[in-house]
Amino acid sequence: MTTSSVAPAPRVVVVTGASRGIGAAIAQAFVANGDVVATLQRGTDAPDGVHPYVADVADPAAVDAAFTAIEKDHGPVEVLVANAGVTRDGLLMRMSDEDFDAVIDTNLRGTFHVVRRASKGMIRLRRGRIVMIGSVVGLYGGSGQVNYSASKAALVGMARSITRELGGRGITANVVAPGFVETQMTAVLPEETQKSYRAAIPAGRFGKVDEIAGVVTFLASDAAAYVSGAVIPVDGGLGMGH
């Protein structure tokens, strides 16, 4: 006697900032998994199979409008990956208020906006996966990155507070903290700088975007239903103990 298995229904997944780099790899991994994937981003370019919705995550009205359109077009959002982020590096004494605010507005306030909006539908569904993309420098620190480090460290408290609020409703919230990853941003670094960074990483190399995406898709899966409020480093050992 043979038994037939029914494939799980595709989920609606939102990945913010999926036009390139880590965000694009995460979005493509969900597409490959058979999910319906939408992205909130400032431009219209998106990976194949990803539905782009133009919105600045720092603008709560734009976030609400984009989610309303996604829900109308595809259905309720079950998975949110808050990936959109910016950098405005500079030494503490030279960092302007504008550079500090710009990073906080996108990386922290923007994450809050999309998580708050996505959680409404997840509460109604009584299930959901929230994954925030942090950084090794959020806990390890980074010279010239007071604003960026602060914005990423704050995601840990956000994820753990959300877990306490919504954990009983089948919703998880976790932080993935990448280290140095092979992207356009690291490719333009001087070779000597890249060499010094690699020397500090126990794995001896930069990570690959697919290695980040693999951890994110795991956290969004049924297998990770009992993982919440966690910080998962994907950094080759760079931030051990932090």
C-alpha positions in Angstrom: 0.0 0.0 0.0 1.3 3.4 -0.9 0.6 6.6 1.0 0.5 10.0 -0.6 2.0 13.1 1.1 0.5 16.5 0.7 3.0 19.3 0.1 2.6 22.2 2.6 0.8 25.2 1.3 3.1 28.0 0.3 3.5 30.7 2.9 3.5 34.4 2.3 6.9 35.7 3.3 8.1 39.3 3.5 11.8 40.1 3.4 12.7 43.8 3.7 15.6 45.1 1.6 15.8 42.1 -0.7 17.3 43.9 -3.8 20.8 42.6 -3.2 23.3 40.9 -0.9 22.0 39.0 2.1 18.4 40.1 1.6 18.4 38.9 -2.0 19.8 35.5 -0.9 17.2 35.1 1.8 14.4 36.0 -0.5 15.6 33.5 -3.2 15.9 30.8 -0.6 12.2 31.2 0.3 11.3 31.2 -3.3 13.2 28.0 -3.9 11.2 26.6 -0.9 8.0 27.2 -2.8 6.9 30.2 -0.7 5.3 33.4 -2.0 7.9 36.1 -1.3 7.4 39.9 -1.3 9.8 42.6 -0.4 9.6 46.1 0.9 12.4 48.3 -0.5 13.1 51.8 -1.8 13.7 50.7 -5.4 11.9 48.4 -7.8 14.6 45.9 -8.5 14.0 42.5 -7.0 15.3 38.9 -7.5 13.5 36.6 -9.8 10.2 35.4 -8.3 10.1 38.1 -5.7 7.2 40.6 -5.6 8.5 44.2 -5.0 6.6 46.7 -3.0 8.1 50.2 -2.8 8.2 51.5 0.8 10.7 53.2 3.1 10.5 51.1 6.3 11.2 54.3 8.3 7.8 55.6 7.2 5.0 53.8 9.2 2.3 54.9 6.8 4.2 53.5 3.8 4.8 50.2 5.7 1.1 49.9 6.5 0.1 50.6 2.9 2.6 48.0 1.5 1.5 45.3 3.9 -2.2 46.0 3.1 -1.3 45.6 -0.6 0.6 42.4 0.0 -2.3 40.9 2.1 -4.7 41.8 -0.6 -2.6 40.4 -3.4 -1.3 37.2 -1.7 -2.9 36.7 1.7 -1.8 37.0 5.3 1.9 37.2 6.1 3.3 34.2 8.0 7.0 35.0 7.9 8.8 38.4 8.3 12.5 38.8 7.8 13.5 42.4 8.8 16.7 42.8 6.9 16.7 46.4 5.6 19.6 48.4 7.0 22.0 51.2 6.3 25.4 52.3 7.6 26.7 55.8 8.2 30.1 55.0 9.7 32.2 57.6 11.5 34.2 58.0 14.7 32.2 59.0 17.7 33.4 62.6 18.1 32.8 63.3 14.4 29.5 61.5 14.0 26.7 64.0 13.2 23.2 63.8 14.6 21.9 63.2 11.1 24.2 60.2 10.6 23.1 58.7 13.9 19.4 59.3 13.3 19.5 57.9 9.7 20.8 54.6 10.9 18.5 54.3 13.9 15.5 55.3 11.7 16.0 52.5 9.2 17.7 49.8 11.2 15.8 50.0 14.5 12.7 52.2 14.0 12.1 50.6 10.6 12.3 47.1 12.0 9.8 48.1 14.7 7.4 49.4 12.0 7.4 46.2 10.0 7.3 43.9 13.0 4.4 45.8 14.5 2.5 45.7 11.3 3.2 42.0 10.5 2.4 40.9 14.0 -1.3 42.0 13.6 -1.9 39.3 11.0 0.2 36.7 12.8 -1.9 37.2 16.0 -5.0 36.5 14.0 -3.5 33.4 12.5 -2.0 32.3 15.8 1.2 31.5 14.1 4.2 33.4 12.7 7.9 33.6 12.3 9.8 36.9 12.8 13.5 37.0 12.0 15.6 40.1 12.5 19.0 40.5 10.8 21.4 41.8 13.4 25.2 41.9 13.2 28.2 40.6 15.0 29.0 44.2 15.9 25.8 44.5 17.7 27.4 42.7 20.7 31.0 42.7 19.7 31.2 46.4 18.9 32.8 48.1 15.9 35.1 51.1 15.7 33.4 53.9 13.9 30.0 52.2 14.2 28.4 53.5 17.4 25.2 54.1 15.5 25.1 50.8 13.6 26.2 48.8 16.7 23.5 50.4 18.8 20.8 49.8 16.2 21.7 46.1 15.9 22.2 45.5 19.7 18.7 46.9 20.3 17.1 44.1 18.1 18.0 41.6 20.8 15.9 43.3 23.4 13.1 43.7 20.8 13.1 40.0 19.8 13.1 38.9 23.5 10.3 41.3 24.4 8.2 40.1 21.4 8.8 36.5 22.5 7.4 37.3 26.0 4.4 39.1 24.5 3.5 36.7 21.6 5.2 33.4 22.4 1.9 31.9 23.6 0.3 32.6 20.2 2.6 30.4 18.1 4.8 33.3 17.1 8.6 33.2 17.4 11.1 36.1 17.2 14.8 35.6 16.7 17.9 37.5 15.7 20.4 36.3 13.2 23.8 38.0 13.6 26.0 37.7 10.5 29.7 38.5 10.7 31.7 39.5 7.6 30.0 38.2 4.5 31.0 38.2 0.9 28.8 41.1 -0.6 29.3 44.2 -2.7 30.0 46.1 0.6 33.0 43.9 1.6 34.2 43.4 -2.0 35.1 47.1 -2.2 37.3 47.1 0.9 41.0 47.4 0.3 42.8 44.0 0.2 44.8 44.8 3.3 41.7 45.5 5.2 40.1 42.3 4.0 43.2 40.4 5.0 43.2 41.8 8.5 39.5 41.0 9.0 40.0 37.4 7.8 42.9 37.0 10.2 40.5 37.8 13.1 38.0 35.2 12.1 38.6 31.7 13.4 37.1 30.2 10.2 39.7 32.2 8.2 37.2 33.4 5.6 34.2 35.6 5.0 30.8 34.0 5.1 28.6 33.4 2.1 25.1 34.9 1.7 23.7 31.4 1.3 25.0 30.5 4.8 23.0 33.3 6.3 19.9 32.4 4.3 20.1 28.8 5.4 19.9 29.8 9.1 17.0 32.2 8.4 15.0 29.6 6.5 15.5 27.2 9.4 14.3 29.7 12.0 11.2 30.2 9.8 10.5 26.5 9.6 8.3 24.2 11.7 11.5 22.6 13.0 12.3 25.8 14.8 9.0 26.2 16.5 10.6 26.0 20.0 13.4 28.5 19.2 12.5 32.0 20.2 14.3 35.0 21.7 17.6 33.6 20.5 20.6 35.3 18.9 22.1 33.0 16.3 25.6 34.1 15.3 26.7 33.2 11.7 30.2 34.7 11.9 32.8 32.0 11.6 33.5 32.3 15.3 34.4 36.0 15.3 32.1 37.1 18.1 32.3 34.0 20.4 31.1 34.7 23.9 29.4 38.0 23.0 
